[in-house]
Amino acid sequence: MIERIEQTKIMHRIVKANGMVFLGGLVADDFDLDMAGQTRQICAKIDALLAQAGSSKEKIVSAQLFVVDMAAKDQMNLAWTEWLAPEHLPARATIGVASLGAPLVKIEAVITAMT
């Protein structure tokens, strides 16, 4: 069974299937923040969405982080490792991209977790 939660024009914020939770298209709300600030806002969104889905950050198995400035990756990593305990770090890929749509979006996250 597939459960879709919180529909937008182009997607659902949360999709649950076979004991997994899928989150996609997560960006910060305040695009004036630096990479670390935008990452922290995304992490807070992940916490809220996973809680809504009956999961938590400790159950994240995979993360794909799309960034427009790989030179700011250290800032992203700092915020990421402040948020996640070392024993709960998921498999992760950081992918450099030319653009994420809005000109000031620095990072977008795609998350897969267990329920």
DRENDO-1510 file (C-alpha; in Angstrom, 1 decimal, always signed):
<recs>
REC; n; res; u; v; w
REC; 1; MET; +0.0; +0.0; +0.0 .
REC; 2; ILE; +1.2; +3.5; -0.8 .
REC; 3; GLU; +0.2; +6.5; +1.4 .
REC; 4; ARG; +0.7; +10.0; +0.1 .
REC; 5; ILE; +0.7; +12.9; +2.6 .
REC; 6; GLU; +0.6; +16.7; +2.1 .
REC; 7; GLN; +0.0; +17.2; -1.6 .
REC; 8; THR; +1.5; +20.2; -3.5 .
REC; 9; LYS; +1.0; +21.2; -7.1 .
REC; 10; ILE; +3.8; +18.8; -8.3 .
REC; 11; MET; +4.3; +16.2; -5.6 .
REC; 12; HIS; +3.5; +14.9; -2.1 .
REC; 13; ARG; +5.8; +16.0; +0.7 .
REC; 14; ILE; +5.7; +12.5; +2.2 .
REC; 15; VAL; +5.2; +9.1; +0.5 .
REC; 16; LYS; +5.1; +6.0; +2.6 .
REC; 17; ALA; +5.4; +2.5; +1.1 .
REC; 18; ASN; +6.5; -0.9; +2.4 .
REC; 19; GLY; +7.8; +0.4; +5.7 .
REC; 20; MET; +9.7; +3.2; +4.0 .
REC; 21; VAL; +9.3; +7.0; +4.1 .
REC; 22; PHE; +10.3; +9.1; +1.1 .
REC; 23; LEU; +10.8; +12.9; +1.3 .
REC; 24; GLY; +11.8; +15.0; -1.7 .
REC; 25; GLY; +12.3; +18.6; -2.8 .
REC; 26; LEU; +13.2; +19.9; +0.6 .
REC; 27; VAL; +14.6; +23.5; +0.5 .
REC; 28; ALA; +15.0; +26.2; +3.1 .
REC; 29; ASP; +12.4; +28.8; +3.7 .
REC; 30; ASP; +14.9; +31.7; +4.1 .
REC; 31; PHE; +17.0; +31.9; +1.0 .
REC; 32; ASP; +19.1; +34.7; +2.5 .
REC; 33; LEU; +20.8; +32.3; +4.8 .
REC; 34; ASP; +24.2; +30.9; +4.0 .
REC; 35; MET; +24.7; +27.1; +3.3 .
REC; 36; ALA; +24.8; +26.1; +6.9 .
REC; 37; GLY; +21.7; +28.1; +7.7 .
REC; 38; GLN; +19.8; +26.7; +4.8 .
REC; 39; THR; +20.9; +23.2; +5.8 .
REC; 40; ARG; +19.7; +23.7; +9.4 .
REC; 41; GLN; +16.3; +24.8; +8.1 .
REC; 42; ILE; +16.0; +21.7; +5.9 .
REC; 43; CYS; +17.0; +19.5; +8.8 .
REC; 44; ALA; +14.2; +21.0; +10.9 .
REC; 45; LYS; +11.8; +20.3; +8.1 .
REC; 46; ILE; +13.1; +16.7; +7.9 .
REC; 47; ASP; +12.4; +16.3; +11.6 .
REC; 48; ALA; +8.9; +17.6; +11.3 .
REC; 49; LEU; +8.0; +15.6; +8.2 .
REC; 50; LEU; +9.4; +12.3; +9.5 .
REC; 51; ALA; +7.5; +12.8; +12.8 .
REC; 52; GLN; +4.3; +13.3; +10.8 .
REC; 53; ALA; +5.1; +10.0; +9.0 .
REC; 54; GLY; +5.7; +8.2; +12.2 .
REC; 55; SER; +9.5; +8.1; +11.8 .
REC; 56; SER; +12.6; +10.0; +13.0 .
REC; 57; LYS; +16.0; +11.2; +11.9 .
REC; 58; GLU; +17.6; +8.1; +13.5 .
REC; 59; LYS; +15.7; +6.0; +10.9 .
REC; 60; ILE; +17.1; +7.8; +7.8 .
REC; 61; VAL; +18.8; +5.3; +5.6 .
REC; 62; SER; +19.7; +7.4; +2.6 .
REC; 63; ALA; +20.2; +11.1; +1.8 .
REC; 64; GLN; +20.9; +12.9; -1.5 .
REC; 65; LEU; +21.9; +16.5; -1.1 .
REC; 66; PHE; +22.0; +18.7; -4.2 .
REC; 67; VAL; +24.2; +21.9; -3.8 .
REC; 68; VAL; +24.9; +24.7; -6.1 .
REC; 69; ASP; +28.3; +25.6; -4.5 .
REC; 70; MET; +30.6; +22.7; -3.7 .
REC; 71; ALA; +33.0; +25.2; -2.1 .
REC; 72; ALA; +30.3; +25.6; +0.7 .
REC; 73; LYS; +30.2; +21.8; +1.4 .
REC; 74; ASP; +32.1; +22.2; +4.6 .
REC; 75; GLN; +29.3; +24.6; +5.9 .
REC; 76; MET; +26.7; +22.0; +4.9 .
REC; 77; ASN; +28.6; +19.2; +6.6 .
REC; 78; LEU; +28.9; +21.2; +9.8 .
REC; 79; ALA; +25.2; +21.7; +10.1 .
REC; 80; TRP; +24.5; +18.1; +9.0 .
REC; 81; THR; +26.8; +16.6; +11.7 .
REC; 82; GLU; +25.4; +19.0; +14.3 .
REC; 83; TRP; +22.0; +17.6; +13.6 .
REC; 84; LEU; +22.8; +13.8; +13.2 .
REC; 85; ALA; +24.6; +11.7; +15.8 .
REC; 86; PRO; +27.6; +9.8; +14.3 .
REC; 87; GLU; +25.9; +6.5; +14.9 .
REC; 88; HIS; +22.9; +7.5; +12.8 .
REC; 89; LEU; +24.6; +9.0; +9.8 .
REC; 90; PRO; +22.9; +7.6; +6.6 .
REC; 91; ALA; +24.4; +6.6; +3.3 .
REC; 92; ARG; +24.7; +10.0; +1.6 .
REC; 93; ALA; +25.6; +11.6; -1.7 .
REC; 94; THR; +26.3; +15.2; -2.3 .
REC; 95; ILE; +25.7; +16.2; -5.9 .
REC; 96; GLY; +26.9; +19.5; -7.3 .
REC; 97; VAL; +24.3; +21.2; -9.6 .
REC; 98; ALA; +24.2; +24.4; -11.7 .
REC; 99; SER; +20.9; +25.6; -10.3 .
REC; 100; LEU; +18.0; +24.6; -8.0 .
REC; 101; GLY; +15.4; +26.8; -9.6 .
REC; 102; ALA; +15.2; +29.9; -7.4 .
REC; 103; PRO; +18.5; +31.8; -7.7 .
REC; 104; LEU; +19.2; +31.9; -3.9 .
REC; 105; VAL; +18.4; +28.2; -3.2 .
REC; 106; LYS; +21.8; +26.7; -2.1 .
REC; 107; ILE; +20.7; +23.1; -1.2 .
REC; 108; GLU; +17.9; +20.7; -1.8 .
REC; 109; ALA; +17.5; +17.4; +0.0 .
REC; 110; VAL; +15.9; +14.0; -0.8 .
REC; 111; ILE; +15.6; +11.6; +2.1 .
REC; 112; THR; +14.6; +8.0; +2.5 .
REC; 113; ALA; +13.9; +6.6; +6.0 .
REC; 114; MET; +12.3; +3.6; +7.7 .
REC; 115; THR; +8.9; +4.0; +9.4 .
</recs>
